[in-house]
Amino acid sequence: MNVQRSSGASISNDGQGSLQCTLDLISGKWKGILLYQLISGTKRFNELRRLCPEITQRMLTLQLRKLERDGLVHRKVYPQAPRKVEYSLTEWGRGLETALLSIKSWGEAYRGEFCMEHPQLPEYPAPASPDAERVSETNTNIPG
């Protein structure tokens, strides 16, 4: 079965399998965010925690392990005390850079226009830039 695009081009079901595979690799609340943060370069675990303050330590560990298992993130452990672990994008992960930046750009346009017209939709906070030099150490969303 082919799906017609508005331009008249068709998309085959064969392409759907590739799309589904890709979406499975980056799906979930955190994988895309973590990949986006790694676009700007290698990060240590605690640096990723600061860039994504809403993620728990356990969830960050699980998501990084999945991304590593799927070949999108490289984990480098330095033999020293205290242990130093760094995460970076693999070549496969780098291949998603254009797609992630396009998705981010689309999301900014969507939030800026569609969400303004539909205020009943949930508002999402702007993500920290992968180029940000410093990240605030305080989290005002934590009660107490």
Secondary structure, 3 states (H helix, E strand, C coil): CEEECCCCCEEEHHHHHHHHHHHHHHCCCCHHHHHHHHCCCCEEHHHHHHHCCCCCHHHHHHHHHHHHHCCCEEEEEECCCCCEEEEEECHHHHCCHHHHHHHHHHHHHHHHHHHHHCCCCCCCCCCCCCCCCCCCCCCCCCCC
